Amino acid sequence: MHKQIYLFLWALLLVGQAGVAQTTNTTRDTMSINYQQWLNDSGLSRIFTLHSTERRGDSLRLYLAFQDNIRYAARSAWEQIDAKFRKEKGYPLPNRLFFAFVHIYKQTPDKAALFVFDTYDLSQAVCMGVAVRMVNGELKTDYRYCKAKSEEIVLEFNPTHRVGKMIGSGQVAQLRKKAQQFLREKYANKPKEGYADLSPPGSSNPKAKIEVRGLRREVLYDAGNSWWCTFWNWFHSNEPCTAYPREKLLIEVLFTPEEGRNWKMTCTVTGWVGSGSVEKLSDSGYRNMEEEFDSYLTRYTTLLTNELAAYFQK
């Protein structure tokens, strides 16, 4: 009899706990809907969408994602909207996102954290991350970007040049299209594992963006073969082994108008390097190239920018 009463009380306890968990999740879902609605009402949903929330003890984390048509230009989009908030509202964008978060979720500020990443796809490298937290009563915003090299050059178009004659968004589209054409041609016949055109849609978008994976001796032009391949080749000259370091490049070409018909072209190269001893590398197998090969990446960015400029003057 006592055993039956004990089991009955235990069952009630489990039901009660399940009910509490369900209520908590339902409440959180409602709050997430409310936060997304706030993004919609404020106009920020053109840039951001709510990705997820995560409970860690008595703390709550909220993760925002960039809209698909924005995320490949995430850094420039963030900087533009942040500058607009500072100018028009008198405070930065992170403050608005964070305090709306703690208000809607009824969360204590020092037990809340808001994060924004350019991608949540595990197969892609994160190139922009923002963390907003309250530290000792003061709101702190930390930024993490891929380490990259950039080079700027002014493209001078005379009045008869076919690109220079165009105006407005049509001109931007032509510039971006021409840059994409150059990049496709440059890497078309190079040994590589993959090529992806990441340029955001829209004829008025001023940026061309690509990713090339698995290149060898492209930036690290004098990289040596692995020691074990060298050893193998001493005895197997008829079956040569090559295992040069693997390279991954993210190349962005941005166009901004200058005086007259001229345009400033900014070429940014982010490089990663990984082992050449495996068949295919995941993102975790690469490390940022600038940390060890800064001069190589600088040299390559300058050469690539000059090649692009020459291509536009054809």
C-alpha positions in Angstrom: 0.0 0.0 0.0 2.8 2.4 0.9 4.6 1.4 -2.2 1.5 2.3 -4.3 1.2 5.7 -2.6 4.9 6.4 -3.2 4.6 5.5 -6.9 1.5 7.7 -7.2 3.2 10.7 -5.6 6.3 10.1 -7.8 4.1 10.1 -10.9 2.5 13.4 -9.9 5.9 14.9 -9.3 7.0 13.9 -12.8 3.8 15.3 -14.4 4.3 18.5 -12.4 7.9 18.9 -13.6 6.8 18.2 -17.2 4.1 20.8 -16.9 6.6 23.4 -15.6 9.1 22.6 -18.4 6.4 22.9 -21.0 5.1 26.2 -19.6 8.7 27.5 -19.5 9.3 26.5 -23.2 6.0 27.9 -24.3 6.7 31.2 -22.5 10.1 31.5 -24.1 8.6 30.7 -27.5 6.1 33.5 -27.0 8.9 35.9 -26.0 10.8 34.9 -29.1 7.8 35.6 -31.3 7.5 39.0 -29.5 11.2 39.8 -30.2 10.9 38.9 -33.8 7.8 41.1 -34.0 9.8 43.9 -32.5 12.4 43.4 -35.2 9.7 43.6 -37.8 8.1 46.7 -36.3 11.4 48.5 -35.9 12.5 47.8 -39.5 15.5 45.8 -38.3 14.0 42.6 -39.8 15.4 43.7 -43.1 18.8 43.0 -41.7 18.3 40.5 -38.8 16.2 37.5 -37.9 16.1 35.7 -34.5 18.0 32.5 -34.8 17.7 30.9 -31.4 17.9 31.3 -27.6 19.9 29.2 -25.2 19.5 28.9 -21.4 22.6 28.5 -19.4 21.8 28.2 -15.7 20.1 31.4 -14.7 21.5 33.2 -17.8 19.9 33.5 -21.2 21.6 33.9 -24.6 19.9 35.2 -27.7 21.4 34.6 -31.1 20.6 36.8 -34.1 21.3 35.9 -37.8 21.6 38.1 -40.8 19.0 37.8 -43.5 20.2 35.6 -46.4 20.6 38.5 -48.8 22.7 40.4 -46.2 24.9 37.9 -44.6 27.6 37.9 -47.3 28.0 41.6 -46.7 27.4 41.3 -43.0 30.2 43.6 -41.8 29.4 46.5 -44.1 25.6 46.1 -43.3 26.3 46.2 -39.6 28.6 49.2 -39.8 26.1 51.1 -41.9 23.1 50.5 -39.7 25.2 51.1 -36.5 26.4 54.5 -37.9 22.8 55.4 -38.7 21.7 54.6 -35.2 24.5 56.7 -33.7 23.6 59.6 -35.9 19.8 59.5 -35.7 19.2 58.0 -32.3 22.3 59.1 -30.4 23.2 55.5 -29.3 24.8 52.5 -31.0 22.9 49.6 -32.6 24.1 47.0 -30.0 22.3 48.9 -27.2 19.0 48.9 -29.0 19.2 45.2 -29.7 20.3 44.2 -26.2 17.9 46.3 -24.2 14.9 45.2 -26.3 16.1 41.7 -25.6 16.2 42.0 -21.8 12.9 43.9 -21.8 10.9 41.5 -23.9 12.4 38.4 -22.2 12.1 40.0 -18.7 15.8 39.1 -18.2 18.2 40.7 -15.7 20.8 42.6 -17.8 23.8 41.0 -16.1 22.3 37.5 -16.8 21.8 38.2 -20.5 24.1 38.0 -23.6 23.3 38.7 -27.2 25.3 37.3 -30.1 25.2 38.0 -33.9 27.1 35.8 -36.4 27.3 36.0 -40.1 26.6 32.3 -40.4 25.5 29.4 -38.2 26.3 26.8 -41.0 29.0 24.5 -39.5 30.4 23.9 -43.0 31.3 27.6 -43.4 33.8 29.8 -41.6 32.5 32.5 -39.4 33.9 35.8 -40.5 32.0 38.2 -38.3 30.8 37.8 -34.7 29.4 40.3 -32.3 28.9 39.7 -28.5 26.9 42.2 -26.3 27.0 41.7 -22.6 26.6 43.7 -19.4 29.9 43.8 -17.4 30.1 45.5 -14.0 27.0 47.6 -14.9 28.4 48.7 -18.3 27.3 47.4 -21.7 30.3 45.9 -23.6 30.3 45.0 -27.3 33.1 42.7 -28.6 33.7 42.2 -32.3 35.6 39.4 -34.0 36.5 39.5 -37.7 38.5 37.3 -39.9 41.9 38.7 -40.2 42.3 39.9 -43.8 44.3 42.2 -46.0 42.8 44.9 -48.2 44.1 47.1 -51.0 42.4 50.1 -52.6 42.8 51.5 -56.1 40.8 54.1 -58.1 39.5 53.0 -61.5 39.6 55.9 -63.9 37.0 55.7 -66.7 37.1 58.2 -69.6 33.8 59.3 -71.0 33.9 56.8 -73.9 34.6 53.8 -71.8 31.7 51.4 -72.0 31.6 50.8 -68.2 32.2 54.4 -67.3 29.3 55.6 -69.5 26.8 53.7 -67.4 25.2 55.3 -64.3 23.4 54.3 -61.1 22.7 50.7 -60.1 23.3 49.6 -63.7 26.9 50.7 -63.4 27.3 48.9 -60.1 25.9 45.7 -61.6 28.4 46.0 -64.5 31.3 46.6 -62.3 30.4 43.6 -60.1 29.7 41.4 -63.1 33.1 42.2 -64.6 34.9 41.5 -61.3 33.1 38.2 -61.0 34.1 37.3 -64.5 37.7 38.1 -63.8 37.7 35.9 -60.6 36.1 33.0 -62.4 38.6 33.1 -65.2 41.6 33.5 -62.8 40.7 30.4 -60.7 39.0 28.3 -63.4 42.1 26.1 -64.3 43.9 26.2 -61.0 44.0 22.9 -59.0 41.4 23.3 -56.3 38.7 21.5 -54.3 35.9 24.0 -54.7 34.8 27.4 -56.0 31.8 29.3 -54.7 30.3 32.6 -55.9 29.0 34.2 -52.7 28.0 37.5 -54.2 24.7 38.8 -52.7 21.8 39.2 -55.1 20.5 42.5 -56.3 21.7 44.7 -59.1 22.6 47.6 -56.9 24.8 45.6 -54.5 28.4 46.9 -54.8 30.3 43.8 -53.8 31.6 40.7 -55.6 32.5 37.8 -53.3 33.9 34.4 -53.9 35.5 31.5 -51.9 38.1 29.1 -53.3 39.1 26.1 -51.3 42.0 23.6 -51.6 44.4 25.8 -53.6 48.1 24.9 -53.4 51.0 27.3 -53.7 48.7 30.2 -54.7 49.5 32.6 -51.9 52.4 30.6 -50.3 54.1 30.3 -53.7 57.3 28.9 -52.4 55.8 26.3 -49.9 57.7 23.1 -49.8 56.4 19.6 -50.1 55.8 17.6 -46.9 58.8 15.7 -45.5 57.1 12.3 -45.9 56.3 13.0 -49.6 59.9 14.1 -50.2 61.1 10.9 -48.5 58.6 8.8 -50.6 59.8 10.5 -53.9 63.4 9.4 -53.2 62.4 5.8 -53.8 59.3 6.1 -56.0 60.1 8.6 -58.7 57.6 7.0 -61.0 54.8 7.7 -58.6 55.4 11.2 -57.3 53.7 12.3 -54.1 52.7 15.9 -53.5 51.3 17.3 -50.2 51.7 21.1 -50.3 49.8 23.1 -47.7 46.1 23.6 -48.6 44.9 27.2 -49.0 41.4 28.7 -48.7 40.7 32.2 -49.9 37.7 34.5 -49.4 38.0 37.4 -51.8 35.7 40.4 -51.7 35.7 43.3 -54.2 33.8 46.4 -53.2 33.0 49.4 -55.4 32.3 52.9 -54.1 31.8 56.0 -56.4 34.4 58.7 -56.6 34.4 62.1 -58.3 33.3 62.2 -61.9 33.0 58.8 -63.5 35.7 57.1 -61.4 35.2 54.3 -58.8 37.2 53.2 -55.9 37.8 49.5 -55.8 38.6 47.8 -52.5 39.9 44.3 -52.8 40.0 42.3 -49.5 41.6 38.8 -49.2 41.1 36.6 -46.2 43.3 33.5 -46.3 43.5 30.3 -44.4 46.1 27.5 -44.6 45.9 23.9 -43.6 47.7 20.5 -43.9 48.1 19.0 -47.3 48.3 15.5 -45.9 44.6 14.6 -45.9 42.2 14.3 -48.9 39.9 17.1 -47.9 39.9 19.6 -45.1 37.0 20.8 -43.0 36.9 24.4 -41.8 38.4 23.4 -38.5 41.5 22.1 -40.3 42.4 25.6 -41.5 44.1 28.4 -39.5 44.1 32.1 -40.4 47.0 32.8 -42.8 47.8 36.2 -41.5 49.0 34.8 -38.1 52.0 33.2 -39.7 52.1 34.4 -43.3 51.3 38.1 -43.1 53.8 39.2 -45.8 52.6 36.5 -48.2 49.0 37.6 -47.8 49.9 41.3 -48.2 51.8 40.5 -51.4 49.0 38.5 -52.9 46.4 41.1 -52.1 48.4 43.8 -53.9 49.1 41.6 -56.9 45.4 40.6 -57.2 44.2 44.2 -56.9 46.6 45.3 -59.6 45.5 42.4 -61.9 41.8 43.5 -61.4 42.6 47.1 -62.2 44.4 46.1 -65.4 41.4 43.9 -66.3 39.0 46.8 -66.0 41.1 49.0 -68.2 41.0 46.5 -71.1 
